[in-house]
């Protein structure tokens, strides 16, 4: 579990590919404080498990499916990545609850300046859009942000100077893919309401069948 408050910007160093493993090596500093093997670190919002580390880097196992489903597969040597240690019981929660399980990737449509803010527009798919609400929370490359607007598949986000400068969102250009994780509370609510709707529909059909079988209709 994470909060979406990025602790530092790291650098992708290299990947290791073997017959039975695929690992990423990331240059880092702050997130290595008190780290140990088996700990979780979010890389661009993707929860990865530390399998090895030193004073200035860590390695993490990653599944081929994860590379396909996120922008980690697009990383090149020197690519800047957002890093966050997993949440601890006594930590301050400054963002929102982020699981590190990316829902989808979305291409950047445009980036514009508006006074001291940066406005980013992204093109999200229908499956992702249904979990995004105006003024709700969303994580982009692991960064906890507030939804400025969502209309016809276009997600609009406004970034304050701090979020722009201290994350890799400032590295983005039109066409780049961004990892998106929608608010998990919204997904649970959607699931619950969906189940209730399906149950009500089923009960209505059963009632119609009962009435028909007993000659009431």
C-alpha positions in Angstrom: 0.0 0.0 0.0 1.2 3.5 -0.9 0.0 7.1 -0.6 0.9 8.6 -4.0 3.4 11.0 -2.4 6.6 10.5 -4.4 9.7 10.4 -2.2 12.3 10.8 -4.9 13.0 10.6 -8.6 15.2 7.6 -9.4 16.9 6.5 -12.6 16.4 3.3 -14.6 19.9 1.7 -15.0 19.4 -1.6 -16.8 17.4 -4.8 -17.0 18.4 -8.4 -16.5 16.7 -11.1 -18.5 17.3 -14.8 -17.9 15.5 -18.0 -18.5 13.7 -17.8 -15.2 13.8 -14.2 -14.2 13.4 -10.6 -15.4 14.7 -7.9 -13.2 15.0 -4.1 -13.3 17.8 -2.2 -11.7 17.0 1.3 -10.4 19.3 4.0 -9.0 17.9 5.4 -5.8 18.8 6.9 -2.4 16.0 8.0 -0.1 13.8 4.9 -0.7 16.7 2.7 0.3 16.5 4.0 3.9 16.0 0.9 6.1 15.0 -1.2 3.1 15.4 -4.9 3.2 14.8 -7.8 0.7 11.2 -8.5 0.2 10.1 -4.9 0.8 7.9 -3.1 -1.7 8.8 0.0 -3.7 6.5 1.6 -6.2 8.2 2.4 -9.5 6.1 4.8 -11.6 3.2 3.6 -9.5 3.9 -0.1 -10.0 4.4 -2.1 -6.8 7.7 -4.1 -7.1 9.5 -6.3 -4.6 13.1 -5.6 -3.8 15.3 -8.7 -4.4 18.7 -7.1 -4.0 20.1 -3.6 -3.2 23.2 -1.6 -2.3 23.7 2.0 -1.0 22.6 3.5 -4.3 20.5 1.1 -6.3 18.0 -1.8 -5.9 16.8 -4.6 -8.1 13.3 -5.8 -8.4 11.6 -8.8 -10.1 9.0 -7.9 -12.7 6.7 -10.2 -14.7 6.5 -9.9 -18.5 2.8 -9.1 -18.2 3.6 -6.2 -16.0 5.9 -4.8 -18.6 3.2 -5.1 -21.2 0.5 -3.6 -19.0 2.5 -0.6 -17.8 5.0 1.9 -19.1 7.9 0.0 -17.4 8.4 -1.8 -20.6 9.2 1.5 -22.3 12.0 2.4 -19.9 15.4 3.2 -21.4 18.8 3.6 -19.6 18.6 6.9 -17.8 14.8 7.2 -17.8 13.5 9.1 -14.7 11.1 7.1 -12.5 8.9 8.0 -9.5 9.8 6.1 -6.4 7.9 5.6 -3.1 8.4 3.1 -0.2 5.4 1.2 0.9 3.2 2.7 3.6 4.1 2.0 7.3 1.6 2.0 10.1 2.9 5.2 11.6 3.3 7.1 8.4 1.4 10.3 7.5 -1.0 9.8 4.6 -0.7 12.9 2.5 -2.2 11.6 -0.7 -4.8 8.8 -1.0 -4.6 5.0 -0.7 -2.7 3.6 -3.7 -2.3 -0.1 -4.2 0.5 -0.1 -6.8 -1.7 -2.1 -9.2 -2.0 -0.1 -12.4 -5.4 -0.2 -14.2 -4.2 1.0 -17.6 -1.9 3.3 -19.5 -3.0 6.4 -21.2 -1.2 8.6 -23.8 -0.6 12.2 -23.0 -2.8 14.4 -25.3 -1.4 17.8 -24.3 0.5 19.7 -21.6 -0.2 23.4 -21.1 0.8 26.1 -18.7 -1.9 28.0 -16.8 -0.5 30.7 -14.5 1.6 28.7 -12.1 0.0 25.4 -12.9 0.5 22.7 -15.5 -2.6 21.2 -17.1 -2.2 17.7 -18.5 -4.8 16.0 -20.6 -4.7 12.2 -21.2 -6.8 9.9 -23.3 -8.3 7.1 -21.1 -10.2 4.0 -22.2 -13.8 3.4 -21.3 -13.1 0.8 -18.7 -10.8 3.2 -16.8 -13.0 6.2 -17.3 -16.0 4.7 -15.5 -14.0 4.7 -12.2 -12.9 8.3 -12.5 -15.0 11.1 -11.0 -14.7 14.9 -11.0 -12.7 16.1 -8.0 -11.9 12.5 -7.1 -8.5 10.9 -6.7 -6.3 9.3 -9.3 -2.6 8.2 -9.4 -0.5 9.0 -12.5 2.9 7.3 -12.6 2.2 6.8 -8.8 1.5 10.5 -8.1 -1.7 11.1 -6.1 -3.6 13.8 -7.9 -7.1 15.4 -8.0 -9.2 15.0 -11.1 -9.9 18.4 -12.6 -12.2 17.0 -15.2 -13.2 13.8 -17.1 -15.3 14.1 -20.3 -15.6 11.7 -23.3 -12.5 9.9 -22.4 -10.3 13.0 -21.8 -8.9 13.2 -18.3 -7.7 16.6 -17.2 -5.3 17.1 -14.3 -3.9 20.3 -12.8 -0.4 20.1 -11.2 1.0 22.6 -8.7 4.7 23.6 -9.2 5.8 21.2 -6.4 4.2 18.1 -8.0 5.6 19.1 -11.4 9.2 19.7 -10.2 9.5 16.7 -7.8 8.1 14.0 -10.1 8.8 12.6 -13.5 5.5 14.2 -14.8 7.7 17.1 -15.8 9.5 14.7 -18.3 6.3 14.0 -20.2 5.6 14.9 -23.8 2.6 14.5 -26.0 2.2 10.8 -26.9 4.0 9.4 -23.8 2.2 6.7 -21.9 1.3 7.2 -18.3 0.4 4.6 -15.7 -3.1 5.1 -14.3 -4.5 3.7 -11.1 -8.0 4.8 -10.2 -9.3 5.2 -6.7 -9.8 1.8 -5.2 -12.7 3.0 -3.1 -14.5 3.9 -6.3 -13.9 0.5 -7.7 -15.4 -1.2 -4.6 -18.4 1.0 -4.7 -18.9 0.4 -8.4 -18.7 -3.4 -7.8 -21.2 -3.3 -5.0 -23.7 -1.2 -6.9 -23.2 -3.4 -10.0 -24.0 -6.5 -7.9 -27.1 -5.0 -6.4 -28.3 -4.0 -9.8 -27.8 -7.5 -11.2 -29.5 -9.0 -8.2 -32.5 -6.7 -8.5 -32.8 -7.5 -12.2 -32.6 -11.3 -11.4 -35.2 -11.0 -8.7 -37.5 -9.1 -11.1 -37.2 -11.8 -13.7 -38.0 -14.5 -11.1 -41.1 -12.6 -9.9 -42.3 -12.3 -13.5 -41.8 -16.1 -14.1 -43.6 -16.9 -10.8 -46.6 -14.7 -11.8 -46.7 -16.2 -15.3 -46.6 -19.8 -14.0 -49.4 -19.1 -11.6 -51.7 -17.5 -14.1 -51.4 -13.9 -12.8 -50.2 -12.6 -16.1 
